[in-house]
């Protein structure tokens, strides 16, 4: 390997070989987005208990919604953690969950009363951030050139 090739290649974490510097940058960005998705999912899971919501039926709907969305987003992010580019359906699911969390207070109706403003604001902001992270992850994966048809790291050596 000549000196120019050495500068343009960095160690590849999974294969023990090297990968182009641009691929390493994409991988680092994808991993950072996955970590942000894990943190957002964790916040969504604990937020309805960490924030003080008034006790009523609407709040129970909000808590159930946040728990389900948080668990789904957390599982999808953990799945993507090991293959940041190879699990596009998980990123698309995370995007859908984020969008749902934004519209849920209005569709389900738990954000309609003034006493539940904090639940509505928390869901809209958390959902928007989760959707933004997932959209950025999808864009990055698309730029990286994977469409979910090949696995991350070239794990399968066969071509179609």
DSSP file (Angstrom, degrees, kcal/mol; ACC not computed):
  #  RESIDUE AA STRUCTURE BP1 BP2  ACC     N-H-->O    O-->H-N    N-H-->O    O-->H-N    TCO  KAPPA ALPHA  PHI   PSI    X-CA   Y-CA   Z-CA
    1    1 A X              0   0    0      0, 0.0     2,-0.1     0, 0.0     0, 0.0   0.000 360.0 360.0 360.0 127.8    0.0    0.0    0.0
    2    2 A X     >  -     0   0    0      1,-0.1     4,-1.9     4,-0.0     3,-0.4  -0.343 360.0-100.8 -79.8 166.8    1.5    3.3   -1.0
    3    3 A X  H  > S+     0   0    0      1,-0.2     4,-1.8     2,-0.2     5,-0.1   0.827 121.3  55.1 -59.0 -34.4    1.4    6.3    1.4
    4    4 A X  H  > S+     0   0    0      1,-0.2     4,-1.4     2,-0.2    -1,-0.2   0.901 108.4  48.4 -66.5 -39.1   -1.6    8.0   -0.4
    5    5 A X  H  4 S+     0   0    0     -3,-0.4     4,-0.5     1,-0.2    -2,-0.2   0.876 108.6  54.4 -67.1 -36.4   -3.6    4.8    0.1
    6    6 A X  H >< S+     0   0    0     -4,-1.9     3,-0.7     1,-0.2    -1,-0.2   0.889 108.7  48.5 -63.8 -38.9   -2.6    4.6    3.8
    7    7 A X  H 3< S+     0   0    0     -4,-1.8    -1,-0.2     1,-0.2    -2,-0.2   0.816 111.3  50.4 -70.5 -29.4   -3.9    8.2    4.3
    8    8 A X  T 3< S+     0   0    0     -4,-1.4    13,-2.1    -5,-0.1     2,-0.4   0.454 105.2  68.0 -89.3  -0.4   -7.2    7.5    2.6
    9    9 A X  E <   -A   20   0A   0     -3,-0.7     2,-0.3    -4,-0.5    11,-0.2  -0.929  57.7-173.8-122.9 146.0   -7.9    4.3    4.6
   10   10 A X  E     -A   19   0A   0      9,-2.5     9,-2.4    -2,-0.4    -3,-0.0  -0.910  42.6 -79.0-129.5 158.6   -8.7    3.9    8.3
   11   11 A X  E     -A   18   0A   0     -2,-0.3     2,-0.5     7,-0.2     7,-0.3  -0.325  41.8-133.5 -59.2 137.2   -9.1    0.7   10.3
   12   12 A X     >  -     0   0    0      5,-3.3     4,-1.4     1,-0.1     5,-0.1  -0.832  10.2-144.6 -91.7 125.8  -12.5   -0.9    9.8
   13   13 A X  T  4 S+     0   0    0     -2,-0.5    -1,-0.1     1,-0.2    -2,-0.0   0.821  90.7  33.3 -64.8 -33.6  -14.0   -1.8   13.2
   14   14 A X  T  4 S+     0   0    0      1,-0.1    -1,-0.2    -3,-0.0    -3,-0.0   0.879 122.2  39.4 -92.9 -40.6  -15.7   -5.1   12.2
   15   15 A X  T  4 S-     0   0    0      1,-0.0    -2,-0.2     2,-0.0    -1,-0.1   0.620  93.5-128.5 -90.7 -12.5  -13.6   -6.6    9.5
   16   16 A X  S  < S+     0   0    0     -4,-1.4    -3,-0.1     1,-0.2    -1,-0.0   0.485  81.3  92.4  78.0   0.0  -10.2   -5.8   11.0
   17   17 A X  S    S-     0   0    0      1,-0.1    -5,-3.3    -5,-0.1     2,-0.3   0.091  81.6 -84.1 -99.9-146.9   -9.2   -4.3    7.6
   18   18 A X  E     -A   11   0A   0     -7,-0.3     2,-0.3    -3,-0.1    -7,-0.2  -0.888  30.3-166.0-126.3 160.0   -9.4   -0.8    6.3
   19   19 A X  E     -A   10   0A   0     -9,-2.4    -9,-2.5    -2,-0.3     5,-0.1  -0.959  39.5 -82.3-138.3 156.3  -12.2    1.3    4.8
   20   20 A X  E  >  -A    9   0A   0     -2,-0.3     4,-2.0   -11,-0.2     3,-0.3  -0.219  40.0-117.1 -58.5 149.7  -12.1    4.6    2.9
   21   21 A X  H  > S+     0   0    0    -13,-2.1     4,-2.1     1,-0.2     5,-0.2   0.860 114.8  55.2 -58.0 -38.4  -12.0    7.7    5.1
   22   22 A X  H  > S+     0   0    0    -14,-0.2     4,-2.3     1,-0.2    -1,-0.2   0.890 107.3  50.0 -64.5 -37.8  -15.4    8.9    3.7
   23   23 A X  H  > S+     0   0    0     -3,-0.3     4,-2.5     1,-0.2    -1,-0.2   0.882 108.8  52.7 -66.1 -36.9  -17.0    5.5    4.7
   24   24 A X  H  X S+     0   0    0     -4,-2.0     4,-2.4     2,-0.2    -2,-0.2   0.893 108.8  49.6 -65.2 -39.0  -15.5    5.9    8.2
   25   25 A X  H  X S+     0   0    0     -4,-2.1     4,-2.4     2,-0.2    -2,-0.2   0.925 111.5  48.7 -63.9 -44.6  -17.0    9.4    8.5
   26   26 A X  H  X S+     0   0    0     -4,-2.3     4,-2.7     1,-0.2    -2,-0.2   0.914 111.6  49.9 -61.1 -42.5  -20.4    8.0    7.4
   27   27 A X  H  X S+     0   0    0     -4,-2.5     4,-2.6     2,-0.2    -2,-0.2   0.913 110.5  49.4 -63.1 -43.2  -20.1    5.2    9.9
   28   28 A X  H  X S+     0   0    0     -4,-2.4     4,-2.1     2,-0.2    -1,-0.2   0.906 112.9  47.3 -64.0 -41.2  -19.3    7.5   12.7
   29   29 A X  H  X S+     0   0    0     -4,-2.4     4,-2.4     2,-0.2    -2,-0.2   0.919 112.0  50.1 -65.3 -42.5  -22.2    9.8   11.9
   30   30 A X  H  X S+     0   0    0     -4,-2.7     4,-2.2     1,-0.2    -2,-0.2   0.913 111.0  49.0 -62.6 -42.2  -24.6    6.8   11.6
   31   31 A X  H  X S+     0   0    0     -4,-2.6     4,-2.2     1,-0.2    -1,-0.2   0.880 110.0  51.7 -65.5 -37.4  -23.4    5.5   15.0
   32   32 A X  H  X S+     0   0    0     -4,-2.1     4,-2.2     2,-0.2    -2,-0.2   0.906 109.7  49.7 -64.5 -41.0  -23.9    9.0   16.5
   33   33 A X  H  X S+     0   0    0     -4,-2.4     4,-2.3     2,-0.2    -2,-0.2   0.889 109.4  51.4 -65.1 -38.4  -27.4    9.2   15.2
   34   34 A X  H  X S+     0   0    0     -4,-2.2     4,-2.3     2,-0.2    -1,-0.2   0.912 109.1  50.7 -64.4 -41.5  -28.2    5.7   16.6
   35   35 A X  H  X S+     0   0    0     -4,-2.2     4,-2.3     1,-0.2    -2,-0.2   0.906 110.2  49.7 -63.0 -40.8  -26.9    6.8   20.0
   36   36 A X  H  X S+     0   0    0     -4,-2.2     4,-2.7     1,-0.2    -1,-0.2   0.898 109.5  51.9 -62.7 -39.6  -29.1    9.9   19.8
   37   37 A X  H  X S+     0   0    0     -4,-2.3     4,-2.5     2,-0.2    -2,-0.2   0.896 108.6  50.9 -64.3 -39.6  -32.1    7.7   18.9
   38   38 A X  H  X S+     0   0    0     -4,-2.3     4,-2.4     2,-0.2    -2,-0.2   0.931 112.0  47.1 -62.1 -45.3  -31.4    5.5   21.9
   39   39 A X  H  X S+     0   0    0     -4,-2.3     4,-2.4     2,-0.2    -2,-0.2   0.913 112.7  48.5 -63.7 -42.9  -31.3    8.5   24.2
   40   40 A X  H  X S+     0   0    0     -4,-2.7     4,-2.6     2,-0.2    -1,-0.2   0.915 111.6  50.0 -63.8 -41.7  -34.5   10.0   22.7
   41   41 A X  H  X S+     0   0    0     -4,-2.5     4,-2.2     1,-0.2    -2,-0.2   0.904 110.4  50.2 -63.3 -40.9  -36.3    6.6   23.1
   42   42 A X  H  X S+     0   0    0     -4,-2.4     4,-2.1     2,-0.2    -1,-0.2   0.917 110.8  49.5 -63.2 -42.2  -35.1    6.3   26.7
   43   43 A X  H  X S+     0   0    0     -4,-2.4     4,-2.6     1,-0.2    -2,-0.2   0.932 109.8  50.7 -61.7 -44.8  -36.4    9.9   27.4
   44   44 A X  H  X S+     0   0    0     -4,-2.6     4,-0.6     1,-0.2    -1,-0.2   0.898 110.0  51.6 -60.7 -39.6  -39.8    9.1   25.8
   45   45 A X  H  < S+     0   0    0     -4,-2.2    -1,-0.2     1,-0.2    -2,-0.2   0.910 122.1  28.9 -62.8 -43.2  -40.0    5.9   28.0
   46   46 A X  H >X S+     0   0    0     -4,-2.1     4,-2.6     1,-0.2     3,-1.1   0.619  98.3  86.7 -96.0 -12.3  -39.3    7.7   31.3
   47   47 A X  H 3X S+     0   0    0     -4,-2.6     4,-3.0     1,-0.3    -1,-0.2   0.853  83.2  55.9 -62.8 -37.7  -40.7   11.2   30.5
   48   48 A X  H 3< S+     0   0    0     -4,-0.6     5,-0.4     1,-0.2    -1,-0.3   0.738 117.9  36.3 -71.3 -17.5  -44.3   10.6   31.5
   49   49 A X  H <4 S+     0   0    0     -3,-1.1    -2,-0.2    -4,-0.1    -1,-0.2   0.723 117.3  51.4 -98.4 -28.5  -43.1    9.5   34.9
   50   50 A X  H  < S+     0   0    0     -4,-2.6     2,-0.3     2,-0.1    -2,-0.2   0.877 106.2  61.1 -75.2 -37.5  -40.3   11.9   35.3
   51   51 A X  S  < S-     0   0    0     -4,-3.0     2,-1.0    -5,-0.2    68,-0.0  -0.634  95.4-115.8 -86.2 148.8  -42.5   14.9   34.4
   52   52 A X        -     0   0    0     -2,-0.3     2,-0.3     3,-0.0    66,-0.1  -0.753  38.2-179.8 -91.6 106.2  -45.4   15.6   36.7
   53   53 A X        -     0   0    0     -2,-1.0    63,-0.1    -5,-0.4     2,-0.1  -0.789  35.2-104.9 -98.9 145.6  -48.6   15.1   34.8
   54   54 A X        -     0   0    0     61,-0.5     2,-0.7    -2,-0.3     5,-0.2  -0.446  42.4-107.4 -65.2 145.6  -52.0   15.7   36.5
   55   55 A X        +     0   0    0     -2,-0.1     2,-0.3     4,-0.1    -1,-0.1  -0.668  69.0 111.2 -83.1 112.9  -53.7   12.3   37.2
   56   56 A X  S  > S-     0   0    0     -2,-0.7     4,-1.6     1,-0.1     3,-0.1  -0.945  79.6 -84.4-162.5-179.3  -56.6   11.7   34.9
   57   57 A X  H  > S+     0   0    0     -2,-0.3     4,-1.9     1,-0.2     5,-0.2   0.881 123.0  56.1 -64.5 -39.5  -57.7    9.4   32.0
   58   58 A X  H  > S+     0   0    0      1,-0.2     4,-2.2     2,-0.2    -1,-0.2   0.887 105.8  51.6 -60.1 -39.5  -56.0   11.6   29.4
   59   59 A X  H  > S+     0   0    0      1,-0.2     4,-2.9     2,-0.2    -1,-0.2   0.877 106.2  53.8 -66.6 -37.3  -52.6   11.3   31.2
   60   60 A X  H  X S+     0   0    0     -4,-1.6     4,-2.3     2,-0.2    -1,-0.2   0.893 108.6  49.9 -64.4 -37.5  -53.0    7.5   31.3
   61   61 A X  H  X S+     0   0    0     -4,-1.9     4,-2.5     2,-0.2    -2,-0.2   0.915 111.7  48.6 -63.5 -42.5  -53.5    7.5   27.5
   62   62 A X  H  X S+     0   0    0     -4,-2.2     4,-2.9     2,-0.2    -2,-0.2   0.922 111.6  49.1 -63.2 -44.6  -50.4    9.7   27.1
   63   63 A X  H  X S+     0   0    0     -4,-2.9     4,-2.5     2,-0.2    -2,-0.2   0.912 112.3  47.5 -63.3 -43.2  -48.3    7.4   29.4
   64   64 A X  H  X S+     0   0    0     -4,-2.3     4,-2.4     2,-0.2     5,-0.2   0.931 113.7  48.1 -63.2 -45.7  -49.4    4.3   27.5
   65   65 A X  H  X S+     0   0    0     -4,-2.5     4,-2.7     1,-0.2     5,-0.3   0.930 113.4  46.9 -59.9 -47.2  -48.7    6.0   24.2
   66   66 A X  H  X S+     0   0    0     -4,-2.9     4,-2.9     1,-0.2     5,-0.2   0.885 111.4  51.6 -64.6 -38.8  -45.3    7.2   25.3
   67   67 A X  H  X S+     0   0    0     -4,-2.5     4,-2.4    -5,-0.2    -1,-0.2   0.930 113.4  43.9 -63.6 -44.9  -44.4    3.7   26.8
   68   68 A X  H  X S+     0   0    0     -4,-2.4     4,-2.4     2,-0.2    -2,-0.2   0.925 117.7  44.1 -67.3 -44.9  -45.3    1.9   23.5
   69   69 A X  H  X S+     0   0    0     -4,-2.7     4,-2.8    -5,-0.2     5,-0.3   0.926 114.3  50.7 -65.2 -44.2  -43.5    4.5   21.3
   70   70 A X  H  X S+     0   0    0     -4,-2.9     4,-2.4    -5,-0.3    -2,-0.2   0.912 112.0  46.4 -61.1 -44.0  -40.5    4.6   23.6
   71   71 A X  H  X S+     0   0    0     -4,-2.4     4,-2.7    -5,-0.2     5,-0.2   0.928 114.3  47.9 -65.2 -44.0  -40.2    0.8   23.6
   72   72 A X  H  X S+     0   0    0     -4,-2.4     4,-2.2     1,-0.2    -2,-0.2   0.927 114.8  44.9 -62.1 -45.1  -40.6    0.5   19.9
   73   73 A X  H  X S+     0   0    0     -4,-2.8     4,-2.4     2,-0.2    -1,-0.2   0.880 113.3  51.3 -67.1 -37.7  -38.1    3.3   19.2
   74   74 A X  H  X S+     0   0    0     -4,-2.4     4,-2.5    -5,-0.3     5,-0.2   0.937 111.6  46.1 -64.9 -46.9  -35.6    1.9   21.7
   75   75 A X  H  X S+     0   0    0     -4,-2.7     4,-2.1     1,-0.2    -2,-0.2   0.898 113.7  49.3 -63.6 -40.4  -35.8   -1.6   20.2
   76   76 A X  H  X S+     0   0    0     -4,-2.2     4,-2.1    -5,-0.2    -1,-0.2   0.908 112.2  48.3 -64.7 -41.3  -35.4   -0.2   16.7
   77   77 A X  H  X S+     0   0    0     -4,-2.4     4,-1.3     2,-0.2    -2,-0.2   0.895 110.9  49.9 -67.4 -39.8  -32.4    1.9   17.8
   78   78 A X  H  X S+     0   0    0     -4,-2.5     4,-0.7     2,-0.2    -1,-0.2   0.904 110.2  51.4 -64.4 -39.4  -30.7   -1.1   19.5
   79   79 A X  H >X S+     0   0    0     -4,-2.1     3,-0.6     1,-0.2     4,-0.6   0.909 112.0  46.4 -61.8 -42.4  -31.2   -3.1   16.4
   80   80 A X  H 3< S+     0   0    0     -4,-2.1    -1,-0.2     1,-0.2    -2,-0.2   0.702  95.0  78.6 -72.8 -20.0  -29.6   -0.4   14.2
   81   81 A X  H 3< S+     0   0    0     -4,-1.3     3,-0.4     1,-0.2    -1,-0.2   0.861  98.3  41.1 -59.8 -36.5  -26.8    0.0   16.7
   82   82 A X  H << S+     0   0    0     -4,-0.7    -1,-0.2    -3,-0.6    -2,-0.2   0.731 131.8  24.4 -85.2 -22.6  -25.0   -3.1   15.3
   83   83 A X     X  +     0   0    0     -4,-0.6     4,-0.9    -3,-0.2    -1,-0.3  -0.622  68.9 176.6-139.8  76.2  -25.7   -2.4   11.7
   84   84 A X  T  4 S+     0   0    0     -3,-0.4    57,-0.1     1,-0.2    -1,-0.1   0.782  85.6  28.7 -58.2 -29.9  -26.3    1.4   11.3
   85   85 A X  T  4 S+     0   0    0      1,-0.1     3,-0.3    55,-0.0    -1,-0.2   0.670 113.8  62.4-101.7 -19.7  -26.7    1.2    7.5
   86   86 A X  T  4 S+     0   0    0      1,-0.2     2,-0.2    -6,-0.2     3,-0.2   0.467  92.7  63.4 -89.4  -1.1  -28.1   -2.3    7.1
   87   87 A X    >X  +     0   0    0     -4,-0.9     4,-1.3     1,-0.2     3,-0.6  -0.453  52.0 148.9-122.1  58.8  -31.3   -1.9    9.1
   88   88 A X  H 3>  +     0   0    0     -3,-0.3     4,-2.6     1,-0.2     5,-0.2   0.843  69.9  61.4 -64.4 -34.5  -33.3    0.7    7.1
   89   89 A X  H 3> S+     0   0    0      1,-0.2     4,-2.4     2,-0.2    -1,-0.2   0.880 103.3  52.3 -58.9 -34.1  -36.7   -0.7    8.1
   90   90 A X  H <> S+     0   0    0     -3,-0.6     4,-2.2     2,-0.2    -1,-0.2   0.894 109.9  47.9 -67.3 -38.5  -35.8    0.0   11.7
   91   91 A X  H  X S+     0   0    0     -4,-1.3     4,-2.2     2,-0.2    -2,-0.2   0.893 111.8  50.0 -67.5 -39.1  -35.0    3.6   10.8
   92   92 A X  H  X S+     0   0    0     -4,-2.6     4,-2.4     2,-0.2    -2,-0.2   0.894 110.0  50.9 -66.1 -38.9  -38.2    4.0    8.9
   93   93 A X  H  X S+     0   0    0     -4,-2.4     4,-2.6    -5,-0.2    -2,-0.2   0.917 109.2  51.1 -61.6 -43.3  -40.1    2.5   11.9
   94   94 A X  H  X S+     0   0    0     -4,-2.2     4,-2.3     2,-0.2    -2,-0.2   0.892 108.9  51.4 -62.0 -39.9  -38.4    5.1   14.1
   95   95 A X  H  X S+     0   0    0     -4,-2.2     4,-2.4     2,-0.2    -1,-0.2   0.934 110.8  48.2 -61.6 -46.1  -39.4    7.9   11.8
   96   96 A X  H  X S+     0   0    0     -4,-2.4     4,-2.6     1,-0.2    -2,-0.2   0.894 110.7  50.8 -61.8 -40.6  -43.0    6.7   11.8
   97   97 A X  H  X S+     0   0    0     -4,-2.6     4,-2.3     2,-0.2    -1,-0.2   0.892 109.8  50.6 -65.3 -38.8  -43.0    6.5   15.6
   98   98 A X  H  X S+     0   0    0     -4,-2.3     4,-1.5     2,-0.2    -2,-0.2   0.923 111.5  47.1 -64.2 -43.8  -41.7   10.0   15.9
   99   99 A X  H  X S+     0   0    0     -4,-2.4     4,-1.9     1,-0.2     5,-0.2   0.915 111.3  52.2 -63.4 -42.4  -44.4   11.3   13.5
  100  100 A X  H  X S+     0   0    0     -4,-2.6     4,-2.6     1,-0.2    -2,-0.2   0.917 106.4  53.4 -59.9 -42.3  -47.0    9.4   15.5
  101  101 A X  H  X S+     0   0    0     -4,-2.3     4,-0.6     1,-0.2    -1,-0.2   0.843 107.5  52.3 -63.9 -31.9  -45.8   11.0   18.7
  102  102 A X  H  < S+     0   0    0     -4,-1.5    -1,-0.2     1,-0.2     4,-0.2   0.918 119.8  32.4 -67.1 -43.6  -46.2   14.4   17.2
  103  103 A X  H >X S+     0   0    0     -4,-1.9     4,-2.2     1,-0.2     3,-1.1   0.673  97.1  86.9 -90.6 -17.1  -49.8   13.9   16.1
  104  104 A X  H 3X>S+     0   0    0     -4,-2.6     4,-2.9     1,-0.3     5,-0.8   0.855  82.2  57.3 -56.1 -42.6  -51.0   11.6   18.9
  105  105 A X  H 3X5S+     0   0    0     -4,-0.6     6,-1.6     1,-0.2     4,-0.6   0.852 115.2  39.0 -59.0 -30.1  -52.0   14.3   21.4
  106  106 A X  H <45S+     0   0    0     -3,-1.1    -2,-0.2    -4,-0.2    -1,-0.2   0.826 120.3  43.6 -87.6 -34.5  -54.3   15.7   18.8
  107  107 A X  H  <5S+     0   0    0     -4,-2.2    -2,-0.2     1,-0.1    -3,-0.2   0.934 123.9  34.2 -75.8 -48.0  -55.6   12.4   17.3
  108  108 A X  H  <5S-     0   0    0     -4,-2.9    -3,-0.2    -5,-0.2    -2,-0.2   0.811 105.0-130.5 -79.0 -30.7  -56.1   10.6   20.7
  109  109 A X    ><< +     0   0    0     -5,-0.8     3,-0.9    -4,-0.6     4,-0.2   0.607  67.9 124.8  96.2  12.5  -57.1   13.8   22.4
  110  110 A X  T 3  S+     0   0    0     -6,-0.4    10,-0.2     1,-0.2    -4,-0.1   0.516  72.6  54.6 -85.3  -0.8  -55.0   13.7   25.5
  111  111 A X  T 3  S+     0   0    0     -6,-1.6    -1,-0.2    -7,-0.2    -5,-0.1   0.188  80.3  94.5-110.5  18.2  -53.5   17.1   24.9
  112  112 A X    <   +     0   0    0     -3,-0.9     2,-0.2    -7,-0.2    -2,-0.1   0.814  68.9  72.0 -83.1 -31.2  -56.8   19.1   24.6
  113  113 A X  S >  S-     0   0    0     -4,-0.2     3,-1.4    -3,-0.1    -4,-0.0  -0.574  82.4-124.6 -88.6 152.1  -57.2   20.3   28.1
  114  114 A X  G >  S+     0   0    0      1,-0.3     3,-1.2    -2,-0.2     4,-0.2   0.767 107.5  64.0 -62.9 -27.5  -55.0   23.1   29.5
  115  115 A X  G 3  S+     0   0    0      1,-0.3   -61,-0.5     2,-0.1     3,-0.3   0.679 101.2  52.0 -73.5 -14.8  -53.9   20.9   32.5
  116  116 A X  G <> S+     0   0    0     -3,-1.4     4,-2.0     1,-0.2     3,-0.3   0.089  70.5 115.9-107.3  22.8  -52.2   18.5   30.1
  117  117 A X  H <> S+     0   0    0     -3,-1.2     4,-3.0     1,-0.2     5,-0.3   0.892  73.8  55.9 -57.3 -40.4  -50.1   21.0   28.2
  118  118 A X  H  > S+     0   0    0     -3,-0.3     4,-2.4     1,-0.2    -1,-0.2   0.879 107.0  49.3 -63.9 -36.9  -46.9   19.5   29.5
  119  119 A X  H  > S+     0   0    0     -3,-0.3     4,-2.3     2,-0.2    -1,-0.2   0.922 114.0  46.0 -65.7 -44.0  -47.8   16.1   28.1
  120  120 A X  H  X S+     0   0    0     -4,-2.0     4,-2.6     2,-0.2     5,-0.2   0.943 115.0  45.6 -65.0 -48.3  -48.7   17.6   24.7
  121  121 A X  H  X S+     0   0    0     -4,-3.0     4,-2.6     1,-0.2     5,-0.3   0.918 112.9  50.9 -62.9 -43.5  -45.6   19.7   24.5
  122  122 A X  H  X S+     0   0    0     -4,-2.4     4,-2.7    -5,-0.3     5,-0.3   0.925 113.0  45.5 -60.3 -44.9  -43.3   16.8   25.6
  123  123 A X  H  X S+     0   0    0     -4,-2.3     4,-2.6     2,-0.2     5,-0.3   0.915 114.3  47.4 -66.7 -43.1  -44.8   14.5   23.0
  124  124 A X  H  X S+     0   0    0     -4,-2.6     4,-2.2     2,-0.2    -2,-0.2   0.938 117.8  41.2 -65.2 -46.4  -44.6   17.0   20.1
  125  125 A X  H  X S+     0   0    0     -4,-2.6     4,-2.4    -5,-0.2     5,-0.2   0.942 118.5  45.4 -68.0 -47.3  -41.1   18.0   20.9
  126  126 A X  H  X S+     0   0    0     -4,-2.7     4,-2.5    -5,-0.3    -2,-0.2   0.910 115.0  48.3 -63.4 -42.2  -39.8   14.5   21.6
  127  127 A X  H  X S+     0   0    0     -4,-2.6     4,-2.7    -5,-0.3    -1,-0.2   0.903 111.0  50.4 -64.9 -41.1  -41.6   13.1   18.6
  128  128 A X  H  X S+     0   0    0     -4,-2.2     4,-2.3    -5,-0.3    -2,-0.2   0.916 112.6  46.7 -63.8 -42.7  -40.2   15.8   16.3
  129  129 A X  H  X S+     0   0    0     -4,-2.4     4,-2.5     2,-0.2    -2,-0.2   0.917 113.0  49.1 -65.0 -42.9  -36.7   15.2   17.6
  130  130 A X  H  X S+     0   0    0     -4,-2.5     4,-2.4     1,-0.2    -2,-0.2   0.919 113.0  47.3 -62.7 -43.8  -37.0   11.4   17.2
  131  131 A X  H  X S+     0   0    0     -4,-2.7     4,-2.7     2,-0.2    -1,-0.2   0.890 111.4  51.4 -64.8 -39.3  -38.4   11.9   13.6
  132  132 A X  H  X S+     0   0    0     -4,-2.3     4,-2.4     2,-0.2    -2,-0.2   0.918 110.8  47.9 -63.9 -44.2  -35.6   14.3   12.8
  133  133 A X  H  X S+     0   0    0     -4,-2.5     4,-2.1     2,-0.2    -2,-0.2   0.923 114.0  47.0 -62.1 -44.9  -32.9   11.8   14.0
  134  134 A X  H  X S+     0   0    0     -4,-2.4     4,-2.4     2,-0.2    -2,-0.2   0.897 111.8  50.3 -65.9 -40.1  -34.5    9.0   12.0
  135  135 A X  H  X S+     0   0    0     -4,-2.7     4,-2.5     2,-0.2    -2,-0.2   0.913 110.6  49.6 -64.5 -41.9  -34.8   11.1    8.9
  136  136 A X  H  X S+     0   0    0     -4,-2.4     4,-2.5     1,-0.2    -1,-0.2   0.891 110.2  51.6 -62.6 -38.7  -31.2   12.1    9.2
  137  137 A X  H  X S+     0   0    0     -4,-2.1     4,-2.3     2,-0.2    -2,-0.2   0.907 110.3  48.2 -64.4 -42.1  -30.2    8.5    9.6
  138  138 A X  H  X S+     0   0    0     -4,-2.4     4,-2.2     2,-0.2    -2,-0.2   0.908 112.3  48.7 -64.7 -42.3  -32.2    7.5    6.5
  139  139 A X  H  X S+     0   0    0     -4,-2.5     4,-2.5     2,-0.2    -2,-0.2   0.924 112.1  49.1 -63.5 -44.3  -30.6   10.3    4.4
  140  140 A X  H  X S+     0   0    0     -4,-2.5     4,-2.0     1,-0.2    -2,-0.2   0.902 110.9  49.7 -62.6 -41.8  -27.1    9.3    5.6
  141  141 A X  H  X>S+     0   0    0     -4,-2.3     5,-1.8     2,-0.2     4,-0.8   0.894 110.4  50.6 -64.6 -38.9  -27.8    5.6    4.8
  142  142 A X  H ><5S+     0   0    0     -4,-2.2     3,-0.7     1,-0.2    -2,-0.2   0.910 110.6  48.9 -65.7 -41.2  -29.0    6.6    1.3
  143  143 A X  H 3<5S+     0   0    0     -4,-2.5    -1,-0.2     1,-0.2    -2,-0.2   0.845 105.3  58.4 -65.9 -32.4  -25.9    8.7    0.8
  144  144 A X  H 3<5S-     0   0    0     -4,-2.0    -1,-0.2    -5,-0.2    -2,-0.2   0.720 117.7-117.1 -70.6 -19.6  -23.8    5.8    1.9
  145  145 A X  T <<5S+     0   0    0     -4,-0.8     2,-0.4    -3,-0.7    -3,-0.2   0.590  71.0 126.4  98.1  11.3  -25.4    3.8   -0.9
  146  146 A X      < +     0   0    0     -5,-1.8    -1,-0.3     1,-0.1    -2,-0.1  -0.871  30.2 178.2-104.5 138.0  -27.2    1.1    1.0
  147  147 A X        -     0   0    0     -2,-0.4    -1,-0.1    -3,-0.1   -61,-0.1   0.125  65.2 -90.2-118.1  16.4  -30.9    0.5    0.4
  148  148 A X  S    S+     0   0    0      2,-0.3   -59,-0.1   -63,-0.2    -2,-0.1   0.459 107.1 104.1  87.2   0.6  -31.3   -2.4    2.7
  149  149 A X  S    S+     0   0    0      1,-0.1     2,-0.4     2,-0.1   -63,-0.1   0.718  79.8  42.1 -88.8 -21.8  -30.5   -4.8   -0.1
  150  150 A X  S    S-     0   0    0      9,-0.0    -2,-0.3     5,-0.0     2,-0.1  -0.943  89.9-114.9-122.7 149.1  -27.0   -5.6    1.2
  151  151 A X    >   -     0   0    0     -2,-0.4     3,-1.4     1,-0.1     5,-0.1  -0.396  39.7 -90.6 -79.9 157.6  -26.0   -6.1    4.7
  152  152 A X  G >  S+     0   0    0      1,-0.2     3,-1.0     2,-0.2    -1,-0.1  -0.330 109.9  18.1 -64.1 147.8  -23.7   -3.7    6.6
  153  153 A X  G 3  S-     0   0    0      1,-0.2    -1,-0.2     2,-0.1    -2,-0.1   0.521 119.5 -86.6  69.4   7.3  -20.0   -4.5    6.4
  154  154 A X  G <   +     0   0    0     -3,-1.4    -1,-0.2     1,-0.1    -2,-0.2   0.887  69.5 167.0  62.6  39.4  -20.5   -6.7    3.4
  155  155 A X    <   +     0   0    0     -3,-1.0     2,-0.6     2,-0.1    -2,-0.1   0.839  60.0  60.4 -59.9 -36.1  -21.2   -9.7    5.6
  156  156 A X        -     0   0    0      1,-0.1    -5,-0.1    -5,-0.1    -1,-0.0  -0.834  68.4-162.2 -96.4 128.1  -22.6  -11.8    2.8
  157  157 A X        +     0   0    0     -2,-0.6     2,-0.2     2,-0.1    -1,-0.1   0.523  60.3  95.1 -84.7  -6.2  -20.0  -12.4    0.1
  158  158 A X        -     0   0    0      2,-0.0     2,-0.3     1,-0.0    -2,-0.1  -0.533  60.0-150.0 -88.1 153.2  -22.5  -13.4   -2.6
  159  159 A X              0   0    0     -2,-0.2    -2,-0.1     1,-0.1    -9,-0.0  -0.872 360.0 360.0-118.7 156.8  -24.0  -11.1   -5.2
  160  160 A X              0   0    0     -2,-0.3    -1,-0.1     0, 0.0    -2,-0.0   0.434 360.0 360.0 -95.4 360.0  -27.4  -11.3   -6.8
